[in-house]
Amino acid sequence: MPTRWRRIVIFILSLLPLVVLVVKAATNHLGADPQKAVVLFIGTWTFYFLLITLSVTPLKKLAKQGWLMAHRRMLGLFTLFYAVLHMISYFVFILGLDFSSFGAELVKRPYILLTIPAIILLIILGITSTKGMMRKLGKNWVKLHKGIYIVAVLAWVHVLLQVRSSYADAVLFGVLTLALLGIRIFWWQQKKSAQV
Amino acid sequence: MIINKLADIRTSEITPEHIYLARRDFMRGTIASGLLGAATLSSSNVFADSSYSAAENANKGPEWLNQKIAQAKADQQKLTESLTPYDSVTGHNNFYEFGYDKTDPAKKSQNFKPHPWQVEITGAVGKPGKYNLEDLLKGIDLEERVYRLRCVEAWSMVIPWVGFSLASLLKRFEPDSKAQYVSFVTLKDAKQFPEQKSVLSTIDWPYREGLRIDEAMHPLTILAVGLYGKTLPNQNGAPLRLVVPWKYGFKSIKSIVKIELSEHQPQTTWNQIAPAEYGFYANVNPTVDHPRWTQARERRLPSGLFSPNIIPTQMFNGYAEQVASLYKDQDLKKYY
């Protein structure tokens, strides 16, 4: 399949979670507490897209799936897309657009506070994801876009700080994040020792 | 064996009459007609909405309990707030023994066997023992109680329970002067409760809860065996659960197998997991936040996605007139 077609397929697939959510909402399948369900659903998919984006490079190196590299930007932008939707749904459905209480919520809830740097970082990465910006930033582009690792750690702490009755989510996301970041640390160590 | 004679209760343990009567003043009920005054659930069901028929269709309880529930007195002080529909009450709740998603209890409780059932009553009582549920309920008249339920997670419902006052049961077992607290334990059986096998659960099974004796003896505190005029569905804590309407929902322990009266404050499950987040008292209190979210508001369920039903939370879940005096010398910010 030519890259252009693959691009369209990945684009449509990436919109599927949103389509599922809209269908569920329209047919009253979000349960008795749809507000909470929407925020949780989008948040979960944000993390999935973050992990998928982080899997591209390891898949290229380990499974020789280099074609994926051409789609990394789109996957990253979908991570940003769902992260922003997650935030908007929190404002609309949990906060009830009562921005006067948002300040107090931020100060009192570390798990919400730490999403601010994460979302700012994601927006910066999104803005600088174009080919033009890549050229302009040169070597610094790679450095800047390593910021996604910080986002991943913040996202995991965001989940960890909300553990209540089960560690299942925190462990699932923790193991996957750790694996995807761990392999990079391993490569980085290898490269360093090779240089010595 | 059940002893029907009332035990000697210290006067300090008896709820003052003005608190007991305040329930009537408080409940802003609209129905007080002579007709309904004498009505039982089976006859008042003539006026029932679709939730009552849904409960009827889903009902799996044994015949003896069905008959007893049919004779329950209707709640004459019904709340004016509308009832949460049967589907939401039974399809969206926490019962972590079945899983940690809100839909797990309904999905994974089909094989749970609430009958036959035994409850052990032990500790500082004159008549300890293990009793069949059927014997426990002998001589007890059931009644409907329409209560608000406020979950600590900031959602709430209005549920028509069928049950009886905990005090009426406890008194039959002759609590002695050492009975300062009452603790409750849920069944531990990993065959029936799949999540009790999970290594990822934060809960140290079995689930445990407790009340101070004056809270346990308060007339608002009930043990429920039914809802919407039928036996309790498995996912809602069949066959016997506690309902303490002025406390967060997690205090209202489900599927009780043991009730113990003791001198000292018992260890309770959520308090054990996160003491900074869940106090022993867990009274609904809009001025004391959960560290991770505000308790000033709640989502009254079912809530529409674009017509969110967000309402202010009331002190003691709206039961302040009846229960505030229990805590008059207590710093509720410290003993949350």
Chai-1 contact restraints between the chains, C-beta under 6 A:
chainA,res_idxA,chainB,res_idxB,connection_type,confidence,min_distance_angstrom,max_distance_angstrom,comment,restraint_id
A,A25,B,L305,contact,1.0,0.0,6.0,A-B,restraint_1
A,G31,B,H92,contact,1.0,0.0,6.0,A-B,restraint_2
A,A32,B,S88,contact,1.0,0.0,6.0,A-B,restraint_3
A,A32,B,H92,contact,1.0,0.0,6.0,A-B,restraint_4
A,A32,B,L301,contact,1.0,0.0,6.0,A-B,restraint_5
A,A32,B,P302,contact,1.0,0.0,6.0,A-B,restraint_6
A,D33,B,W155,contact,1.0,0.0,6.0,A-B,restraint_7
A,D33,B,L301,contact,1.0,0.0,6.0,A-B,restraint_8
A,P34,B,L305,contact,1.0,0.0,6.0,A-B,restraint_9
A,Q35,B,P308,contact,1.0,0.0,6.0,A-B,restraint_10
A,G96,B,P308,contact,1.0,0.0,6.0,A-B,restraint_11
A,G96,B,I310,contact,1.0,0.0,6.0,A-B,restraint_12
A,R109,B,R292,contact,1.0,0.0,6.0,A-B,restraint_13
A,S165,B,Y96,contact,1.0,0.0,6.0,A-B,restraint_14
A,S165,B,Y100,contact,1.0,0.0,6.0,A-B,restraint_15
A,S165,B,T202,contact,1.0,0.0,6.0,A-B,restraint_16
A,S166,B,Y100,contact,1.0,0.0,6.0,A-B,restraint_17
A,S166,B,L200,contact,1.0,0.0,6.0,A-B,restraint_18
A,S166,B,S201,contact,1.0,0.0,6.0,A-B,restraint_19
A,Y167,B,L200,contact,1.0,0.0,6.0,A-B,restraint_20
A,A168,B,L200,contact,1.0,0.0,6.0,A-B,restraint_21
